Amino acid sequence: MSAFAELKNEAANAFGELGAWVHDEWKRLNDAFFYGENIAGAIIWKETPENRSLGYYDRAGNLIVLHKTLMRPIYPVTGLTWGPRRFNTRKISDVLLHEMIHQRIHQTGGWMGENSHNNTRFVNEVNRIANLLCLNLKAKVIGSKTRQDQKIPAEESECLSLKELSHFPYFTRSPSYYYELS
């Protein structure tokens, strides 16, 4: 059994059909956006560090953590079995894609810069993937300026803000994108 198949099987045992689905989605995204070159790791559902984000990439363990709140169904339906179609798979996919950008950067040499979002490698990946997703946006490394002895981001109106960059692509999409049933 391949390493990917073992990871998928473990996820299915721990998280059911959604665990298996998210590994298949990881493979689909890896092939579509990363030339199939990201190295598979476990994907689990639990609270993220400090409970501050919807996803987290743990470089040391090549582990993607998806916040357990993403497991909530998008609409209540009585009498249906619990499966991926009941969850907001578009949102989960976008959070997973974001974490896979971190995975890609780590697995191809890491980053240098202010933080894991505001650096040249992350910004370049955001711009490349935004183009593939047909999202009309531009990202760039955000410098800082000093105002009243405090450093604040020097954001440009035509580029993603630091918050949008830190939550790409799910902060850049229309809210209706996530609630259209596919």
Contact map, one row per residue, 1 for C-alpha under 8 A:
11101100000000000000000000000000000000000000000000000000000000000000000000000000000000000000000000000000000000000000000000000000000000000000000000000000000000000000000000000000000000
11111100000000000000000000000000000000000000000000000000000000000000000000000000000000000000000000000000000000000000000000000000000000000000000000000000000000000000000000000000000000
11111110000000000000000000000000000000010000000000000000000000000000000000000000000000000000000000000000000000000000000000000000000000000000000000000000000000000000000000000000000000
01111111000000000000000000000000000000011000000000000000000000000000000000000000000000000000000000000000000000000000000000000000000000000000000000000000000000000000000000000000000000
11111111100000000000000000000000000000000000000000000000000000000000000000000000000000000000000000000000000000000000000000000000000000000000000000000000000000000000000000000000000000
11111111110000000000000000000000000000000000000000000000000000000000000000000000000000000000000000000000000000000000000000000000000000000000000000000000000000000000000000000000000000
00111111111000000000001000000000000000001100000000000000000000000000000000000000000000000000000000000000000000000000000000000000000000000000000000000000000000000000000000000000000000
00011111111100000011001100000000000000000100000000000000000000000000000000000000000000000000000000000000000000000000000000000000000000000000000000000000000000000000000000000000000000
00001111111110000001000000000000000000000000000000000000000000000000000000000000000000000000000000000000000000000000000000000000000000000000000000000000000000000000000000000000000000
00000111111111000000000000000000000000000000000000000000000000000000000000000000000000000000000000000000000000000000000000000000000000000000000000000000000000000000000000000000000000
00000011111111110011001000000000000000000111000000000000000000000000000000000000000000000000000000000000000000000000000000000000000000000000000000000000000000000000000000000000000000
00000001111111111111000000000000000000000000000000000000000000000000000000000000000000000000000000000000000000000000000000000000000000000000000000000000000000000000000000000000000000
00000000111111110010000000000000000000000000000000000000000000000000000000000000000000000000000000000000000000000000000000000000000000000000000000000000000000000000000000000000000000
00000000011111110010000000000000000000000000000000000000000000000000000000000000000000000000000000000000000000000000000000000000000000000000000000000000000000000000000000000000000000
00000000001111111111000000000000000000000000100000000000000000000000000000000000000000000000000000000000000000000000000000000000000000000000000000000000000000000000000000000000000000
00000000001111111111000000000000000000000000000000000000000000000000000000000000000000000000000000000000000000000000000000000000000000000000000000000000000000000000000000000000000000
00000000000100111111100000000000000000000000000000000000000000000000000000000000001100000000000000000000000000000000000000000000000000000000000000000000000000000000000000000000000000
00000000000100111111110000000000000000000000000000000000000000000000000000000000001100000000000000000000000000000000000000000000000000000000000000000000000000000000000000000000000000
00000001001111111111111000000000000000000011000000000000000000000000000000000000000000000000000000000000000000000000000000000000000000000000000000000000000000000000000000000000000000
00000001101100111111111100000000000000000000000000000000000000000000000000000000000000000000000000000000000000000000000000000000000000000000000000000000000000000000000000000000000000
00000000000000001111111110000000000000000000000000000000000000000000000000000000000100000000000000000000000000000000000000000000000000000000000000000000000000000000000000000000000000
00000000000000000111111111000000000000000010000000000000000000000000000000000000000000000000100000000000000000000000000000000000000000000000000000000000000000000000000000000000000000
00000011001000000011111111100000000000000010000000000000000000000000000000000000000000000000000000000000000000000000000000000000000000000000000000000000000000000000000000000000000000
00000001000000000001111111110000000000000000000000000000000000000000000000000000000000000000000000000000000000000000000000000000000000000000000000000000000000000000000000000000000000
00000000000000000000111111111000000000000000000000000000000000000000000000000000000000000000100000000000000000000000000000000000000000000000000000000000000000000000000000000000000000
00000000000000000000011111111100000000000000000000000000000000000000000000000000000000000000000110000000000000000000000000000000000000000000000000000000000000000000000000000000000000
00000000000000000000001111111110000100000000000000000000000000000000000000000000000000000000000000000000000000000000000000000000000000000000000000000000000000000000000000000000000000
00000000000000000000000111111111000000000000000000000000000000000000000000000000000000000000000000000000000000000000000000000000000000000000000000000000000000000000000000000000000000
00000000000000000000000011111111110000000000000000000000000000000000000000000000000000000000000010000000000000000000000000000000000000000000000000000000000000000000000000000000000000
00000000000000000000000001111111111111000000000000000000000000000000000000000000000000000000000000010000000000000000000000000000000000000000000000000000000000000000000000000000000000
00000000000000000000000000111111111110000000000000000000000000000000000000000000000000000000000000000000000000000000000000000000000000000000000000000000000000000000000000000000000000
00000000000000000000000000011111111100000000000000000000000000000000000000000000000000000000000000000000000000000000000000000000000000000000000000000000000000000000000000000000000000
00000000000000000000000000001111111100000000000000000000000000000000000000000000000000000000000000000000000000000000000000000000100100000000000000000000000000000000000000000000000000
00000000000000000000000000001111111111000000000000000000000000000000000000000000000000000000000000000001000000000000000000000000000000000000000000000000000000000000000000000000000000
00000000000000000000000000000111111111000000000000000000000000000000000000000000000000000000000000000000000000000000000000000000000000000000000000000000000000000000000000000000000000
00000000000000000000000000100111111111000000000000000000000000000000000000000000000000000000000000000000000000000000000000000000000000000000000000000000000000000000000000000000000000
00000000000000000000000000000110011111100000000000000000000000000000000000000000000000000000000000000000000000000000000000000000000000000000000000000000000000000000000000000000000000
00000000000000000000000000000100011111110000000000000000000000000000000000000000000000000000000000010011001000000000000000000000000000000000000000000000000000000000000000000000000000
00000000000000000000000000000000000011111000000000000000000000000000000000000000000000000000000000000000001000000000000000000000000000000000000000000000000000000000000000000000000000
00110000000000000000000000000000000001111100000000000000000001000000000000000000000000000000000000000000000000000000000000000000000000000000000000000000000000000000000000000000000000
00010010000000000000000000000000000000111110000000000000000011110000000000000000000000000000000000000000000000000000000000000000000000000000000000000000000000000000000000000000000000
00000011001000000000000000000000000000011111000000000000000001110000000000000000000000000000000000000000000000000000000000000000000000000000000000000000000000000000000000000000000000
00000000001000000010011000000000000000001111100000000000000000111100000000000000000000000000000000000000000000000000000000000000000000000000000000000000000000000000000000000000000000
00000000001000000010000000000000000000000111110000000000000000111100000000000000000000000000000000000000000000000000000000000000000000000000000000000000000000000000000000000000000000
00000000000000100000000000000000000000000011111000000000000000001111001000000000000000000000000000000000000000000000000000000000000000000000000000000000000000000000000000000000000000
00000000000000000000000000000000000000000001111100000000000000001111000000000000000000000000000000000000000000000000000000000000000000000000000000000000000000000000000000000000000000
00000000000000000000000000000000000000000000111111100000000000001111000000000000000000000000000000000000000000000000000000000000000000000000000000000000000000000000000000000000000000
00000000000000000000000000000000000000000000011111111111000000001110000000000000000000000000000000000000000000000000000000000000000000000000000000000000000000000000000000000000000000
00000000000000000000000000000000000000000000001111111001000000000000000000000000000000000000000000000000000000000000000000000000000000000000000000000000000000000000000000000000000000
00000000000000000000000000000000000000000000001111110000000000000000000000000000000000000000000000000000000000000000000000000000000000000000000000000000000000000000000000000000000000
00000000000000000000000000000000000000000000001111111000000000000000000000000000000000000000000000000000000000000000000000000000000000000000000000000000000000000000000000000000000000
00000000000000000000000000000000000000000000000111111100000000000000000000000000000000000000000000000000000000000000000000000000000000000000000000000000000000000000000000000000000000
00000000000000000000000000000000000000000000000110111111000000000010000000000000000000000000000000000000000000000000000000000000000000000000000000000000000000000000000000000000000000
00000000000000000000000000000000000000000000000100011111000000000110110000000000000000000000001000000000000000000000000000000000000000000000000000000000000000000000000000000000000000
00000000000000000000000000000000000000000000000100001111100000011110000000000000000000000000001100100000000000000000000000000000000000000000000000000000000000000000000000000000000000
00000000000000000000000000000000000000000000000110001111110000011100000000000000000000000000000000100000000000000000000000000000000000000000000000000000000000000000000000000000000000
00000000000000000000000000000000000000000000000000000011111001111000000000000000000000000000000000110110000000000000000000000000000000000000000000000000000000000000000000000000000000
00000000000000000000000000000000000000000000000000000001111111111000000000000000000000000000000000000000000000000000000000000000000000000000000000000000000000000000000000000000000000
00000000000000000000000000000000000000000000000000000000111111100000000000000000000000000000000000000010010000000000000000000000000000000000000000000000000000000000000000000000000000
00000000000000000000000000000000000000000000000000000000011111100000000000000000000000000000000000000000000000000000000000000000000000000000000000000000000000000000000000000000000000
00000000000000000000000000000000000000001000000000000000011111100000000000000000000000000000000000000000000000000000000000000000000000000000000000000000000000000000000000000000000000
00000000000000000000000000000000000000011100000000000000111111110000000000000000000000000000000000000010000000000000000000000000000000000000000000000000000000000000000000000000000000
00000000000000000000000000000000000000001111000000000000111111111000000000000000000000000000000000000000000000000000000000000000000000000000000000000000000000000000000000000000000000
00000000000000000000000000000000000000001111000000000011110001111100000000000000000000000000000100100000000000000000000000000000000000000000000000000000000000000000000000000000000000
00000000000000000000000000000000000000000011111100000011110000111110000000000000000000000000000000000000000000000000000000000000000000000000000000000000000000000000000000000000000000
00000000000000000000000000000000000000000011111100000111000000011111010000000000000000000000001100000000000000000000000000000000000000000000000000000000000000000000000000000000000000
00000000000000000000000000000000000000000000111100001110000000001111111000000000000000000000000000000000000000000000000000000000000000000000000000000000000000000000000000000000000000
00000000000000000000000000000000000000000000111000000000000000000111111100000000000000000000000000000000000000000000000000000000000000000000000000000000000000000000000000000000000000
00000000000000000000000000000000000000000000000000000100000000000011111100000000000000000000000000000000000000000000000000000000000000000000000000000000000000000000000000000000000000
00000000000000000000000000000000000000000000000000000100000000000111111100000000000000110011000000000000000000000000000000000000000000000000000000000000000000000000000000000000000000
00000000000000000000000000000000000000000000100000000000000000000011111110000000000000100000000000000000000000000000000000000000000000000000000000000000000000000000000000000000000000
00000000000000000000000000000000000000000000000000000000000000000001111111000000000000110000000000000000000000000000000000000000000000000000000000000000000000000000000000000000000000
00000000000000000000000000000000000000000000000000000000000000000000001111110000000001110000000000000000000000000000000000000000000000000000000000000000000000000000000000000000000000
00000000000000000000000000000000000000000000000000000000000000000000000111110000000001110000000000000000000000000000000000000000000000000000000000000000000000000000000000000000001000
00000000000000000000000000000000000000000000000000000000000000000000000011111000000001000000000000000000000000000000000000000000000000000000000000000000000000000000000000000000000000
00000000000000000000000000000000000000000000000000000000000000000000000011111100000000000000000000000000000000000000000000000000000000000000000000000000000000000000000000000000000000
00000000000000000000000000000000000000000000000000000000000000000000000000111111000000000000000000000000000000000000000000000000000000000000000000000000000000000000000000000000000000
00000000000000000000000000000000000000000000000000000000000000000000000000011111000000000000000000000000000000000000000000000000000000000000000000000000000000000000000000000000000000
00000000000000000000000000000000000000000000000000000000000000000000000000001111100000000000000000000000000000000000000000000000000000000000000000000000000000000000000000000000000000
00000000000000000000000000000000000000000000000000000000000000000000000000001111110000000000000000000000000000000000000000000000000000000000000000000000000000000000000000000000000000
00000000000000000000000000000000000000000000000000000000000000000000000000000011111000000000000000000000000000000000000000000000000000000000000000000000000000000000000000000000000000
00000000000000000000000000000000000000000000000000000000000000000000000000000001111101000000000000000000000000000000000000000000000000000000000000000000000000000000000000000000000000
00000000000000001100000000000000000000000000000000000000000000000000000000000000111111100000000000000000000000000000000000000000000000000000000000000000000000000000000000000000000000
00000000000000001100100000000000000000000000000000000000000000000000000000000000011111111000000000000000000000000000000000000000000000000000000000000000000000000000000000000000000000
00000000000000000000000000000000000000000000000000000000000000000000000000000000001111111000000000000000000000000000000000000000000000000000000000000000000000000000000000000000000000
00000000000000000000000000000000000000000000000000000000000000000000000011100000011111110000000000000000000000000000000000000000000000000000000000000000000000000000000000000000000000
00000000000000000000000000000000000000000000000000000000000000000000011111000000001111111000000000000000000000000000000000000000000000000000000000000000000000000000000000000000000000
00000000000000000000000000000000000000000000000000000000000000000000010111000000000111111111000000000000000000000000000000000000000000000000000000000000000000000000000000000000011000
00000000000000000000000000000000000000000000000000000000000000000000000000000000000110111111100000000000000000000000000000000000000000000000000000000000000000000000000000000000000000
00000000000000000000000000000000000000000000000000000000000000000000000000000000000000011111110000000000000000000000000000000000000000000000000000000000000000000000000000000000110000
00000000000000000000000000000000000000000000000000000000000000000000010000000000000000011111111000000000000000000000000000000000000000000000000000000000000000000000000001000000010000
00000000000000000000000000000000000000000000000000000000000000000000010000000000000000011111111100000000000000000000000000000000000000000000000000000000000000000000000000000000000000
00000000000000000000010010000000000000000000000000000000000000000000000000000000000000001111111110000000000000000000000000000000000000000000000000000000000000000000000000000000000000
00000000000000000000000000000000000000000000000000000000000000000000000000000000000000000111111111000000000000000000000000000000000000000000000000000000000000000000000111000000000000
00000000000000000000000000000000000000000000000000000110000000000100000000000000000000000011111111100000000000000000000000000000000000000000000000000000000000000000000011000000000000
00000000000000000000000001000000000000000000000000000010000000010100000000000000000000000001111111110000000000000000000000000000000000000000000000000000000000000000000000000000000000
00000000000000000000000001001000000000000000000000000000000000000000000000000000000000000000111111111000000000000000000000000000000000000000000000000000000000000000000010000000000000
00000000000000000000000000000000000000000000000000000000000000000000000000000000000000000000011111111100000000000000000000000000000000000000000000000000000000000000001110000000000000
00000000000000000000000000000000000000000000000000000011100000010000000000000000000000000000001111111110000000000000000000000000000000000000000000000000000000000000000000000000000000
00000000000000000000000000000100000001000000000000000000100000000000000000000000000000000000000111111111000000000000000000000000000000000000000000000000000000000000000000000000000000
00000000000000000000000000000000000000000000000000000000000000000000000000000000000000000000000011111111100000000000000001001000000000000000000000000000000000000000000000000000000000
00000000000000000000000000000000000000000000000000000000100000000000000000000000000000000000000001111111110000000001000001000000000000000000000000000000000000000000000000000000000000
00000000000000000000000000000000000001000000000000000000101001000000000000000000000000000000000000111111111000000000000000000000000000000000000000000000000000000000000000000000000000
00000000000000000000000000000000010001000000000000000000000000000000000000000000000000000000000000011111111100000000000000000000000000000000000000000000000000000000000000000000000000
00000000000000000000000000000000000000000000000000000000000000000000000000000000000000000000000000001111111111100000000011000000000000000000000000000000000000000000000000000000000000
00000000000000000000000000000000000000000000000000000000001000000000000000000000000000000000000000000111111111100000000000000000000000000000000000000000000000000000000000000000000000
00000000000000000000000000000000000001100000000000000000000000000000000000000000000000000000000000000011111111000000000000000000000000000000000000000000000000000000000000000000000000
00000000000000000000000000000000000000000000000000000000000000000000000000000000000000000000000000000001111111000000000000000000000000000000000000000000000000000000000000000000000000
00000000000000000000000000000000000000000000000000000000000000000000000000000000000000000000000000000000111111100000000000000000000000000000000000000000000000000000000000000000000000
00000000000000000000000000000000000000000000000000000000000000000000000000000000000000000000000000000000111111110000000000000000000000000000000000000000000000000000000000000000000000
00000000000000000000000000000000000000000000000000000000000000000000000000000000000000000000000000000000110011111001001111000000000000000000000000000000000000000000000000000000000000
00000000000000000000000000000000000000000000000000000000000000000000000000000000000000000000000000000000000001111110001100000000000000000000000000000000000000000000000000000000000000
00000000000000000000000000000000000000000000000000000000000000000000000000000000000000000000000000000000000000111111011100000000000000000000000000000000000000000000000000000000000000
00000000000000000000000000000000000000000000000000000000000000000000000000000000000000000000000000000000000000011111011000000000000000000000000000000000000000000000000000000000000000
00000000000000000000000000000000000000000000000000000000000000000000000000000000000000000000000000000000000000011111111000000000000000000000000000000000000000000000000000000000000000
00000000000000000000000000000000000000000000000000000000000000000000000000000000000000000000000000000100000000101111111001000000000000000000000000000000000000000000000000000000000000
00000000000000000000000000000000000000000000000000000000000000000000000000000000000000000000000000000000000000000011111001100000000000000000000000000000000000000000110000000000000000
00000000000000000000000000000000000000000000000000000000000000000000000000000000000000000000000000000000000000001111111101100000000000000000110000000000000000000100110000000000000000
00000000000000000000000000000000000000000000000000000000000000000000000000000000000000000000000000000000000000111111111111100000000000000000100000000000000000000000000000000000000000
00000000000000000000000000000000000000000000000000000000000000000000000000000000000000000000000000000000000000111000011111110000000000000001100000000000000000000000000000000000000000
00000000000000000000000000000000000000000000000000000000000000000000000000000000000000000000000000000000100000100000001111111000000000000000000000000000000000000000000000000000000000
00000000000000000000000000000000000000000000000000000000000000000000000000000000000000000000000000001100100000100001111111111100000000000000000000000000000000000000000000000000000000
00000000000000000000000000000000000000000000000000000000000000000000000000000000000000000000000000000000000000000000111111111110000000000011100000000000000000000000100000000000000000
00000000000000000000000000000000000000000000000000000000000000000000000000000000000000000000000000000000000000000000000111111111000000000011000000000000000000000000000000000000000000
00000000000000000000000000000000000000000000000000000000000000000000000000000000000000000000000000001000000000000000000011111111100000000000000000000000000000000000000000000000000000
00000000000000000000000000000000000000000000000000000000000000000000000000000000000000000000000000000000000000000000000001111111110000000010000000000000000000000000100100000000000000
00000000000000000000000000000000000000000000000000000000000000000000000000000000000000000000000000000000000000000000000000111111111000001110000000000000000000000000000000000000000000
00000000000000000000000000000000000000000000000000000000000000000000000000000000000000000000000000000000000000000000000000011111111100000000000000000000000000000000000000000000000000
00000000000000000000000000000000100000000000000000000000000000000000000000000000000000000000000000000000000000000000000000001111111110000000000000000000000000000000000000000000000000
00000000000000000000000000000000000000000000000000000000000000000000000000000000000000000000000000000000000000000000000000000111111111111000000000000000000000000000000010000000000000
00000000000000000000000000000000000000000000000000000000000000000000000000000000000000000000000000000000000000000000000000000011111111110000000000000000000000000000000000000000000000
00000000000000000000000000000000100000000000000000000000000000000000000000000000000000000000000000000000000000000000000000000001111111100000000000000000000000000000000000000000000000
00000000000000000000000000000000000000000000000000000000000000000000000000000000000000000000000000000000000000000000000000000000111111100000000000000000000000000000000000000000000000
00000000000000000000000000000000000000000000000000000000000000000000000000000000000000000000000000000000000000000000000000000000011111110000000000000000000000000000000000000000000000
00000000000000000000000000000000000000000000000000000000000000000000000000000000000000000000000000000000000000000000000000000000011111111000000000000000000000000000000000000000000000
00000000000000000000000000000000000000000000000000000000000000000000000000000000000000000000000000000000000000000000000000000000011001111100000000000000000000000000000000000000000000
00000000000000000000000000000000000000000000000000000000000000000000000000000000000000000000000000000000000000000000000000000010010000111110000000000000000000110000000000000000000000
00000000000000000000000000000000000000000000000000000000000000000000000000000000000000000000000000000000000000000000000000000010000000011111000000000000000001110000000000000000000000
00000000000000000000000000000000000000000000000000000000000000000000000000000000000000000000000000000000000000000000000000110110000000001111100000000000000000110000100000000000000000
00000000000000000000000000000000000000000000000000000000000000000000000000000000000000000000000000000000000000000000000100110000000000000111110000000000000000110000000000000000000000
00000000000000000000000000000000000000000000000000000000000000000000000000000000000000000000000000000000000000000000011100100000000000000011111000000000000000000000000000000000000000
00000000000000000000000000000000000000000000000000000000000000000000000000000000000000000000000000000000000000000000010000000000000000000001111100000000111000000100000000000000000000
00000000000000000000000000000000000000000000000000000000000000000000000000000000000000000000000000000000000000000000000000000000000000000000111110000000111000000000000000000000000000
00000000000000000000000000000000000000000000000000000000000000000000000000000000000000000000000000000000000000000000000000000000000000000000011111000011110000000000000000000000000000
00000000000000000000000000000000000000000000000000000000000000000000000000000000000000000000000000000000000000000000000000000000000000000000001111100011110000000000000000000000000000
00000000000000000000000000000000000000000000000000000000000000000000000000000000000000000000000000000000000000000000000000000000000000000000000111111111000000000000000000000000000000
00000000000000000000000000000000000000000000000000000000000000000000000000000000000000000000000000000000000000000000000000000000000000000000000011111111000000000000000000000000000000
00000000000000000000000000000000000000000000000000000000000000000000000000000000000000000000000000000000000000000000000000000000000000000000000001111100000000000000000000000000000000
00000000000000000000000000000000000000000000000000000000000000000000000000000000000000000000000000000000000000000000000000000000000000000000000001111110000000000000000000000000000000
00000000000000000000000000000000000000000000000000000000000000000000000000000000000000000000000000000000000000000000000000000000000000000000000001111111000000000000000000000000000000
00000000000000000000000000000000000000000000000000000000000000000000000000000000000000000000000000000000000000000000000000000000000000000000000111101111100000000000000000000000000000
00000000000000000000000000000000000000000000000000000000000000000000000000000000000000000000000000000000000000000000000000000000000000000000000111100111110000000000000000000000000000
00000000000000000000000000000000000000000000000000000000000000000000000000000000000000000000000000000000000000000000000000000000000000000000011110000011111000000100000000000000000000
00000000000000000000000000000000000000000000000000000000000000000000000000000000000000000000000000000000000000000000000000000000000000000000011110000001111100000000000000000000000000
00000000000000000000000000000000000000000000000000000000000000000000000000000000000000000000000000000000000000000000000000000000000000000000011000000000111110111100000000000000000000
00000000000000000000000000000000000000000000000000000000000000000000000000000000000000000000000000000000000000000000000000000000000000000000000000000000011111111000000000000000000000
00000000000000000000000000000000000000000000000000000000000000000000000000000000000000000000000000000000000000000000000000000000000000000000000000000000001111111000000000000000000000
00000000000000000000000000000000000000000000000000000000000000000000000000000000000000000000000000000000000000000000000000000000000000000100000000000000000111110000000000000000000000
00000000000000000000000000000000000000000000000000000000000000000000000000000000000000000000000000000000000000000000000000000000000000001111000000000000001111111000000000000000000000
00000000000000000000000000000000000000000000000000000000000000000000000000000000000000000000000000000000000000000000000000000000000000001111000000000000001111111111100000000000000000
00000000000000000000000000000000000000000000000000000000000000000000000000000000000000000000000000000000000000000000000000000000000000000000000000000000001110111111100000000000000000
00000000000000000000000000000000000000000000000000000000000000000000000000000000000000000000000000000000000000000000010000000000000000000000010000000000101000011111110000000000000000
00000000000000000000000000000000000000000000000000000000000000000000000000000000000000000000000000000000000000000000000000000000000000000000000000000000000000011111111000000000000000
00000000000000000000000000000000000000000000000000000000000000000000000000000000000000000000000000000000000000000000000000000000000000000000000000000000000000011111111110110000000000
00000000000000000000000000000000000000000000000000000000000000000000000000000000000000000000000000000000000000000000110000100100000000000010000000000000000000011111111110000000000000
00000000000000000000000000000000000000000000000000000000000000000000000000000000000000000000000000000000000000000000110000000000000000000000000000000000000000000111111100000000000000
00000000000000000000000000000000000000000000000000000000000000000000000000000000000000000000000001000000000000000000000000000000000000000000000000000000000000000011111111110000000000
00000000000000000000000000000000000000000000000000000000000000000000000000000000000000000000010001000000000000000000000000000100000000000000000000000000000000000001111111110000000000
00000000000000000000000000000000000000000000000000000000000000000000000000000000000000000000011011000000000000000000000000000000010000000000000000000000000000000001101111111000000000
00000000000000000000000000000000000000000000000000000000000000000000000000000000000000000010011000000000000000000000000000000000000000000000000000000000000000000000001111111000000000
00000000000000000000000000000000000000000000000000000000000000000000000000000000000000000000000000000000000000000000000000000000000000000000000000000000000000000001001111111000000000
00000000000000000000000000000000000000000000000000000000000000000000000000000000000000000000000000000000000000000000000000000000000000000000000000000000000000000001001111111100000000
00000000000000000000000000000000000000000000000000000000000000000000000000000000000000000000000000000000000000000000000000000000000000000000000000000000000000000000000011111110100000
00000000000000000000000000000000000000000000000000000000000000000000000000000000000000000000000000000000000000000000000000000000000000000000000000000000000000000000000000011111110000
00000000000000000000000000000000000000000000000000000000000000000000000000000000000000000000000000000000000000000000000000000000000000000000000000000000000000000000000000001111111000
00000000000000000000000000000000000000000000000000000000000000000000000000000000000000000000000000000000000000000000000000000000000000000000000000000000000000000000000000000111111100
00000000000000000000000000000000000000000000000000000000000000000000000000000000000000000100000000000000000000000000000000000000000000000000000000000000000000000000000000001111111100
00000000000000000000000000000000000000000000000000000000000000000000000000000000000000010110000000000000000000000000000000000000000000000000000000000000000000000000000000000111111110
00000000000000000000000000000000000000000000000000000000000000000000000001000000000000010000000000000000000000000000000000000000000000000000000000000000000000000000000000000011111110
00000000000000000000000000000000000000000000000000000000000000000000000000000000000000000000000000000000000000000000000000000000000000000000000000000000000000000000000000000001111111
00000000000000000000000000000000000000000000000000000000000000000000000000000000000000000000000000000000000000000000000000000000000000000000000000000000000000000000000000000000011111
00000000000000000000000000000000000000000000000000000000000000000000000000000000000000000000000000000000000000000000000000000000000000000000000000000000000000000000000000000000000111
